[in-house]
Every structure is written in structure tokens, then in C-alpha cells.
Amino acid sequence: MRGHWCIENRLHWVKDVVFKEDDSKIRLGHAPANLSVLRAIALNILR
């Protein structure tokens, strides 16, 4: 279980540093979740 959170925290950190996800002003509807998925896809492509 601890390993899962390590991976989750690392992914969140990268998405926040690279894409400034925590500073995003997008808050309505499904847009935040949709953009989070797109950011994760972009990171996987870059890796």
C-alpha cells in the first residue's frame, strides 16, 4: 500500500511542477478531471 502512495505522490509532484496543476483556475464541471488525464497522457508521451 505504501508503494502506491509513493507513486501517486511522485506523479502529483511532477504534474504540479511541470504543468502547475495546483494553480489551475479551471474548476467547473468535468474539466479539471479531463485536463488531469490529458496531462498524465502528455507526461507518458514525454517519458
Secondary structure, DSSP 8 states (H G I E B T S, - for coil): -HHHHHHHHHHHHHHHHHH-GGG----STTHHHHHHHHHHHHHHHH-
